[in-house]
Every structure is written in C-alpha cells, then in structure tokens.
Amino acid sequence: AVIALQEGIATKEDIDTTMKLGTNNPMGPLTLADFIGLDTCLAIMKVLHNELGDSKYRPAVLLQKYVDAGWLGRKSGRGFYDYTA
C-alpha cells in the first residue's frame, strides 16, 4: 500500500477505501499503519527483510522518509493522515 502511494498509483484515501471494501476490514492499510505507528511498521519491515532476505519485505522509501521526519502516525499527530485537528 505504501509503495502504491509512493508511486502515485492511487491516493491514500483510494487505497484505504478500496482495501476496506474489498477485504471487508474495518480500516485500510494506511490507516492501520498510522494506528500501529509508522516507526513500528518500519522496524517490522526491516526485520522481515533482513531475516528472510526477500525483497518484497524491503521497506518503502516513503515510509522511511515519514519516520525520519517524525511522522509516526496517530501517536505523533501526523502520519499518512493528519491527526492534529
């Protein structure tokens, strides 16, 4: 989902809505990542990539940029969505 957003394939809202409706989950993957914490998601992706050696687990550049910027999701008030309002 992050790579789709990074590549401009769809908007964050479209990605989340499509996945919510298509998989019957209560929230889309980007909203879920914000809820979990982008730093936590990044750490998980790094472990999976390093331990399994599979490129499909390589963290998206956009995810690393958000974490580096301090955009950690709900806990920081900003992630893929803005929670400051």
C-alpha positions as a Markdown table, in Angstrom:
| # | Residue | x | y | z |
|---|---|---|---|---|
| 1 | Ala | 0.0 | 0.0 | 0.0 |
| 2 | Val | 2.8 | 2.4 | 0.8 |
| 3 | Ile | 4.6 | 1.7 | -2.4 |
| 4 | Ala | 1.3 | 2.2 | -4.3 |
| 5 | Leu | 1.1 | 5.6 | -2.7 |
| 6 | Gln | 4.8 | 6.3 | -3.2 |
| 7 | Glu | 4.5 | 5.5 | -6.9 |
| 8 | Gly | 1.3 | 7.7 | -7.3 |
| 9 | Ile | -0.8 | 4.8 | -8.3 |
| 10 | Ala | -3.7 | 6.0 | -6.1 |
| 11 | Thr | -4.4 | 8.4 | -3.3 |
| 12 | Lys | -4.2 | 7.4 | 0.3 |
| 13 | Glu | -8.0 | 7.7 | 0.6 |
| 14 | Asp | -8.5 | 5.5 | -2.5 |
| 15 | Ile | -6.1 | 2.8 | -1.3 |
| 16 | Asp | -7.7 | 2.7 | 2.1 |
| 17 | Thr | -11.3 | 2.7 | 0.8 |
| 18 | Thr | -10.5 | 0.0 | -1.8 |
| 19 | Met | -8.9 | -2.3 | 0.8 |
| 20 | Lys | -11.7 | -1.7 | 3.3 |
| 21 | Leu | -14.4 | -2.5 | 0.8 |
| 22 | Gly | -12.5 | -5.2 | -1.0 |
| 23 | Thr | -11.4 | -7.2 | 2.1 |
| 24 | Asn | -14.2 | -6.2 | 4.5 |
| 25 | Asn | -11.8 | -4.9 | 7.1 |
| 26 | Pro | -12.7 | -2.0 | 9.4 |
| 27 | Met | -9.7 | 0.1 | 8.3 |
| 28 | Gly | -7.4 | 0.3 | 5.3 |
| 29 | Pro | -3.7 | -0.5 | 5.4 |
| 30 | Leu | -2.5 | 3.2 | 5.7 |
| 31 | Thr | -4.9 | 4.0 | 8.5 |
| 32 | Leu | -3.9 | 0.8 | 10.2 |
| 33 | Ala | -0.2 | 1.7 | 9.8 |
| 34 | Asp | -0.9 | 5.1 | 11.4 |
| 35 | Phe | -2.7 | 3.3 | 14.3 |
| 36 | Ile | 0.2 | 0.9 | 14.8 |
| 37 | Gly | 2.9 | 3.5 | 14.4 |
| 38 | Leu | 4.9 | 4.1 | 11.3 |
| 39 | Asp | 8.2 | 3.5 | 13.3 |
| 40 | Thr | 6.9 | 0.1 | 14.4 |
| 41 | Cys | 5.8 | -0.8 | 10.9 |
| 42 | Leu | 9.3 | 0.2 | 9.6 |
| 43 | Ala | 11.0 | -1.8 | 12.3 |
| 44 | Ile | 8.9 | -4.9 | 11.4 |
| 45 | Met | 9.6 | -4.5 | 7.7 |
| 46 | Lys | 13.4 | -4.2 | 8.4 |
| 47 | Val | 13.4 | -7.4 | 10.5 |
| 48 | Leu | 11.4 | -9.3 | 7.9 |
| 49 | His | 13.7 | -8.1 | 5.1 |
| 50 | Asn | 16.9 | -8.8 | 6.9 |
| 51 | Glu | 15.9 | -12.2 | 8.3 |
| 52 | Leu | 14.1 | -13.6 | 5.3 |
| 53 | Gly | 16.1 | -11.9 | 2.6 |
| 54 | Asp | 13.1 | -11.4 | 0.4 |
| 55 | Ser | 12.9 | -8.1 | -1.5 |
| 56 | Lys | 9.1 | -8.0 | -1.1 |
| 57 | Tyr | 9.7 | -7.0 | 2.6 |
| 58 | Arg | 12.1 | -4.2 | 1.7 |
| 59 | Pro | 10.7 | -1.0 | 3.4 |
| 60 | Ala | 9.2 | 1.6 | 1.1 |
| 61 | Val | 11.4 | 4.7 | 0.7 |
| 62 | Leu | 8.3 | 6.9 | 1.6 |
| 63 | Leu | 7.8 | 5.0 | 4.9 |
| 64 | Gln | 11.5 | 5.7 | 5.8 |
| 65 | Lys | 11.1 | 9.4 | 4.9 |
| 66 | Tyr | 8.0 | 9.7 | 7.1 |
| 67 | Val | 9.7 | 8.1 | 10.1 |
| 68 | Asp | 12.8 | 10.2 | 9.6 |
| 69 | Ala | 10.5 | 13.3 | 9.5 |
| 70 | Gly | 8.9 | 12.3 | 12.8 |
| 71 | Trp | 5.6 | 11.4 | 11.2 |
| 72 | Leu | 4.9 | 8.3 | 13.2 |
| 73 | Gly | 1.1 | 8.2 | 12.8 |
| 74 | Arg | -1.5 | 8.9 | 15.5 |
| 75 | Lys | 0.9 | 9.0 | 18.3 |
| 76 | Ser | 2.8 | 11.9 | 16.8 |
| 77 | Gly | -0.3 | 13.6 | 15.3 |
| 78 | Arg | 0.9 | 13.0 | 11.7 |
| 79 | Gly | 1.5 | 10.0 | 9.5 |
| 80 | Phe | -0.3 | 9.2 | 6.3 |
| 81 | Tyr | -3.1 | 11.3 | 7.7 |
| 82 | Asp | -3.1 | 14.4 | 9.8 |
| 83 | Tyr | -4.5 | 13.9 | 13.4 |
| 84 | Thr | -3.8 | 17.3 | 14.8 |
| 85 | Ala | -7.4 | 18.7 | 14.2 |
